[in-house]
Amino acid sequence: MTTFWTETVNRLTPYVPGEQRTGTDITKLNTNENPYPPAPSVLQAIRAVTGEQLRRYPDPESVELRTVLAEYHGLAIDEVFVGNGSDEILALAFLAYFTNGRMLQFPDISYNFYAVYCALYGIEARTVSLDEDYQLDLARFEANTGGIIFPNPNAPTACAIPADAIAQLLERHTRQILLVDEAYAGFGADSVVALTRQYPNLLVSHTFSKNRSLAGMRLGVAFGHPSLIEGLQRVKNSFNSYPVDVLAQAAGIASMSDDTYYRNTVAAIIRTREQAVADLRLRGFQVLPTSANFLFARVPDGQAGKLFKRLNEAGVLVRYWDKPRLDHWLRITIGTPDDMGRLMNCLDA
Ligand SMILES: Cc1ncc(COP(=O)(O)O)c(C=O)c1O
């Protein structure tokens, strides 16, 4: 059948999100969601939103939320941008800075959405290979390309890079934008948000989906020099002026003022993570060092596809990619101690 698709749409390979199967018998360890709910004060703030507020459009510039975020990080409001999840912010950032006719560099094993955005916008990608230990060597990035993006910690490997190594990269590369995707930095990796003051070519993205338990709300943040933020605003206001709805703004504001709650849930996840790493190693898995709310583990006999399927049939969902260098590995989200116990029981069975 002929379609009315454009050439661009014809050649897209869209991102495939993890399965969202739910049910009481499902242990969902496949999309790096937080196993704990958001703080009670966040739920209260959402409930307190009135019909009158919902009748109207939200504040298009999310001023109150951005002010709270700026204060939290010691920045000014014009150094903060918010969007409908960090995926949306990345999509806007690619359009704002990387459709410059030059190559964009990112790790060959990394967040799959980067390649998807490149295809969407016709950006040429240069992938930088992780080394044999699945570590990212920042010296492998070339100078003077169209830009660099990587997640820290990386996904799906969960390995983190220290802030001083990123600062050195920024010293070497002053003429291209570096976008550090810190979706998982809240679980123990260094953040380079403070470096945005020193390096006008650094943009850092955060999300409320992971350490702040709000994946269902869709809220992301970017930090950077006012001129980078203005670039994002120009694209946002040429696409959708109201990406962050009234509920998400209220939830985000409440979330930022309840840090103790999140420090506790993150600490619980880190404890469960360390136990899960030890339990998997006992069972013969190779597990990469993890600074995220997930781990990347090589299945003892290398048959990760088979194990993925067996776990899935047993109601334990994890992530598997049938791709070179990934096909012996599983990415496993850290759930509650009970979730991880069920995983271990299934593995033993
Ligand atoms: C590395 C990385 N960046 C960004 C995102 C997007 O997160 P969100 O759109 O929920 O903010 C994800 C989601 O899993 C991710 O793994």
The ligand as an SDF file (V2000), in Angstrom:
LIG
                    3D

 16 16  0  0  0  0  0  0  0  0999 V2000
   19.9260    7.7140   29.5960 C   0  0  0  0  0  0  0  0  0  0  0  0
   18.5190    8.2010   29.5880 C   0  0  0  0  0  0  0  0  0  0  0  0
   18.2710    9.4730   29.2870 N   0  0  0  0  0  0  0  0  0  0  0  0
   17.0230    9.9720   29.2730 C   0  0  0  0  0  0  0  0  0  0  0  0
   15.9410    9.1670   29.5570 C   0  0  0  0  0  0  0  0  0  0  0  0
   14.5570    9.7620   29.4490 C   0  0  0  0  0  0  0  0  0  0  0  0
   13.9170    9.8990   30.6500 O   0  0  0  0  0  0  0  0  0  0  0  0
   12.5810   10.7570   30.7930 P   0  0  0  0  0  0  0  0  0  0  0  0
   12.0980   11.1060   29.4180 O   0  0  0  0  0  0  0  0  0  0  0  0
   11.6450    9.8710   31.5190 O   0  0  0  0  0  0  0  0  0  0  0  0
   12.9640   11.9750   31.5620 O   0  0  0  0  0  0  0  0  0  0  0  0
   16.1340    7.8280   29.8840 C   0  0  0  0  0  0  0  0  0  0  0  0
   14.9700    6.9630   30.1790 C   0  0  0  0  0  0  0  0  0  0  0  0
   15.0300    5.8340   30.5200 O   0  0  0  0  0  0  0  0  0  0  0  0
   17.4550    7.3210   29.8900 C   0  0  0  0  0  0  0  0  0  0  0  0
   17.6950    6.0380   30.1510 O   0  0  0  0  0  0  0  0  0  0  0  0
  1  2  1  0
  2  3  1  0
  2 15  2  0
  3  4  2  0
  4  5  1  0
  5  6  1  0
  5 12  2  0
  6  7  1  0
  7  8  1  0
  8  9  2  0
  8 10  1  0
  8 11  1  0
 12 13  1  0
 12 15  1  0
 13 14  2  0
 15 16  1  0
M  END
$$$$
